[in-house]
């Protein structure tokens, strides 16, 4: 058996396992919770009206951002976006959906780390953290050396 045939067989097996992992994740509590609260948010007319209102406020804010703090409506547009976001987050389905989304993201990131680190401890695994940890490539002191 040649090296390319061996790699092909291994890749087919890897893909099979990947689909199996995908199926297990889709059957998880995290996915079920996420889909339930997503449906609750999508089916609530009040929440949908607030989402449309938020989108229009964000568009207005985006227009002011071109000029930044110098635009006369910058701060009021920013405050309006924050007010609608707060109003939305006061609804239980929205808060639960956001938490379910975070839990699912954490699960997927954890799985990505396990897969990557099973190959090598030095593999970088991207995340959705808006405040990345210090280390290689993040502007902090590198301890990978």
C-alpha positions as CSV (number, residue, x, y, z in Angstrom):
1,X,0.0,0.0,0.0
2,X,1.4,3.4,-1.0
3,X,1.7,6.4,1.4
4,X,-1.1,8.2,-0.6
5,X,-3.4,5.2,-0.2
6,X,-2.7,5.1,3.5
7,X,-3.5,8.8,3.9
8,X,-6.7,8.4,1.9
9,X,-7.9,5.6,4.2
10,X,-7.0,7.6,7.3
11,X,-8.8,10.7,5.9
12,X,-11.9,8.6,5.3
13,X,-11.8,7.3,8.8
14,X,-11.2,10.8,10.2
15,X,-14.2,12.1,8.3
16,X,-16.4,9.2,9.6
17,X,-15.4,10.1,13.1
18,X,-16.0,13.8,12.5
19,X,-19.6,13.0,11.4
20,X,-20.0,10.9,14.4
21,X,-18.8,13.7,16.7
22,X,-21.2,16.1,14.8
23,X,-24.1,13.7,15.4
24,X,-23.2,13.4,19.1
25,X,-23.0,17.2,19.4
26,X,-26.3,17.6,17.6
27,X,-27.9,15.2,20.1
28,X,-26.5,17.1,23.1
29,X,-28.4,19.0,25.8
30,X,-26.6,22.2,24.7
31,X,-27.9,22.0,21.1
32,X,-31.4,21.1,22.3
33,X,-31.5,24.0,24.7
34,X,-30.1,26.4,22.0
35,X,-32.7,25.3,19.4
36,X,-35.5,25.5,22.0
37,X,-34.7,29.1,23.0
38,X,-33.9,30.2,19.5
39,X,-37.4,29.0,18.5
40,X,-38.9,30.9,21.5
41,X,-37.2,34.1,20.4
42,X,-38.2,33.7,16.7
43,X,-41.8,33.0,17.5
44,X,-42.4,35.9,20.0
45,X,-43.8,38.9,18.0
46,X,-42.8,41.4,20.7
47,X,-39.2,40.2,20.7
48,X,-39.1,40.2,16.9
49,X,-40.4,43.8,16.8
50,X,-37.6,44.8,19.3
51,X,-35.0,43.0,17.1
52,X,-36.2,45.0,14.1
53,X,-36.0,48.2,16.2
54,X,-32.5,47.3,17.3
55,X,-31.4,46.7,13.7
56,X,-32.7,50.1,12.6
57,X,-31.0,51.8,15.6
58,X,-27.8,50.0,14.8
59,X,-28.0,51.3,11.2
60,X,-28.4,54.9,12.4
61,X,-25.4,54.4,14.8
62,X,-23.3,52.9,11.9
63,X,-24.0,56.1,9.9
64,X,-22.7,58.2,12.8
65,X,-19.6,56.0,13.3
66,X,-18.1,57.2,10.1
67,X,-17.4,60.5,11.8
68,X,-17.0,59.0,15.3
69,X,-17.4,61.3,18.3
70,X,-17.4,64.3,16.0
71,X,-20.9,63.4,14.6
72,X,-23.5,65.5,16.5
73,X,-25.8,62.4,17.0
74,X,-23.0,59.9,17.8
75,X,-23.6,59.6,21.6
76,X,-27.4,59.7,21.3
77,X,-27.4,57.0,18.6
78,X,-25.1,54.9,20.8
79,X,-27.3,55.3,23.8
80,X,-30.4,54.4,21.8
81,X,-28.8,51.1,20.7
82,X,-27.8,50.3,24.3
83,X,-31.4,51.1,25.5
84,X,-33.0,48.7,23.0
85,X,-30.4,46.0,23.8
86,X,-31.2,46.4,27.5
87,X,-34.9,46.2,26.7
88,X,-34.4,43.0,24.7
89,X,-32.3,41.4,27.3
90,X,-35.0,41.9,29.9
91,X,-37.1,39.2,28.1
92,X,-36.4,35.8,29.6
93,X,-36.3,33.9,26.2
94,X,-33.6,36.4,25.0
95,X,-31.5,36.0,28.1
96,X,-31.9,32.2,28.0
97,X,-31.1,32.1,24.3
98,X,-27.9,34.1,24.8
99,X,-26.9,31.8,27.7
100,X,-27.7,28.7,25.6
101,X,-25.6,30.2,22.7
102,X,-22.7,30.7,25.1
103,X,-23.0,27.2,26.4
104,X,-23.0,25.7,22.9
105,X,-20.1,27.9,21.9
106,X,-18.1,26.7,25.0
107,X,-18.9,23.1,24.1
108,X,-17.7,23.5,20.5
109,X,-14.6,25.4,21.6
110,X,-13.8,22.7,24.2
111,X,-14.2,20.0,21.5
112,X,-11.9,22.0,19.1
113,X,-9.3,22.2,21.8
114,X,-9.4,18.5,22.6
115,X,-9.1,17.6,18.9
116,X,-6.2,20.1,18.3
117,X,-4.3,19.2,21.5
118,X,-4.6,15.5,20.7
119,X,-2.5,16.3,17.6
120,X,-0.1,18.7,19.4
121,X,0.0,20.9,22.5
122,X,1.3,23.8,20.5
123,X,-1.6,24.1,18.0
124,X,-3.4,27.3,18.3
125,X,-7.2,27.0,18.7
126,X,-9.2,30.2,17.9
127,X,-12.0,31.2,20.2
128,X,-14.8,33.8,20.3
129,X,-13.5,35.4,23.5
130,X,-13.5,39.2,23.0
131,X,-10.7,39.4,25.6
132,X,-8.1,36.9,24.4
133,X,-5.7,35.4,26.8
134,X,-2.1,36.5,26.7
135,X,0.4,34.4,24.8
136,X,1.8,33.9,21.4
137,X,0.4,36.3,18.8
138,X,-1.8,38.2,21.3
139,X,0.5,41.0,22.3
140,X,1.4,39.4,25.6
141,X,4.6,37.7,26.7
142,X,5.0,34.4,24.9
143,X,5.5,31.4,27.1
144,X,5.5,28.9,24.2
145,X,9.2,29.0,23.7
